[in-house]
């Protein structure tokens, strides 16, 4: 199954949920997630099944003044 994470193509061996993907990728905390331009709250990660060609963005906050 082909998905895109931060615009980089990823090939998954099987269908998985967002929570599984994040466990696999281990992004550095803190971060926010969007799937197909829709923000996903952390409490819903286990409920979001990924589909072929989904666009996942892992967004880290930027600090500064």
Helices and strands as residue ranges (DSSP letters): E 2-5, E 8-11, H 18-25, E 32-35, E 38-40, G 42-47, E 55-59
